[in-house]
Amino acid sequence: MLTRAQIEALLEENRNHHCEGLGPDHVCVRIEAIAELPSRFGQFQIAAFYNNRDNKEHVAIIHGDVLEAEDVPVRVHSECLTGDVIGSLRCDCRDQLESALRMIGQMERGILLYMRQEGRGIGLINKIRAYALQEQGMDTVEANLALGFRDDEREYSVAAHMLYSLHVKSIRLITNNPNKINDLTRYGIKVTGRIPHIMPPTEYNRFYLETKAVKSGHLLDSFGKAHLPEQADPPMVEGMDEEVLAVIRKYYK
């Protein structure tokens, strides 16, 4: 974990931090506070960040000593109230969050950036509006476009600066989304590898996941087709019942 001396040095460094910023919006962030965060998924520390772009309170959940480290496993997770908190079955967000925390908690070091980008950046109200449109027959991409948004309104300049603030030299990104890799790389983050993050589909989110794969380019293939080499291991989430496990074993024979 980060030592008290390391934490005090980071806070002092960030106390009056100003910079030219990243990207066209000149995004600049600073660490405001760091505290211990014992969790059911492992022992973590949590760092809270200020930024000058969206005034949202993003956090880094840290395991181990990540300062000046290379090849740090990193998950950039976008907030999903309905999934993360309520356990909605319309998406795989909660499974992804818990699986990533459990994975990082068992590693030597790692970071989960929890970004307040609800609904792929369109906000909670518009996400519910998109849900209503999906119930009328649209897929998730069509619903976003119908509301006047792009497929994905998220961007990762704030996340990139958060990693710079933690002095991370290079990362292995826990993701199925190549756009995250491209965006972080564009902001100067050195991505040395990808760790696949496949969750099993359910009857409620299968169409959503298929749409992400077909229309948004996510590296997903859990639908009975040939699997990519890095997807050879079955996705297991604690608490799955035997019926779900049987389905997973069927796809991963």
Summary of the structure (lengths in Angstrom):
residues: 253
radius of gyration: 18.4
end to end distance: 39.3
largest distance: 55.8
contacts: 764
relative contact order: 0.13
helix: 37%
strand: 20%
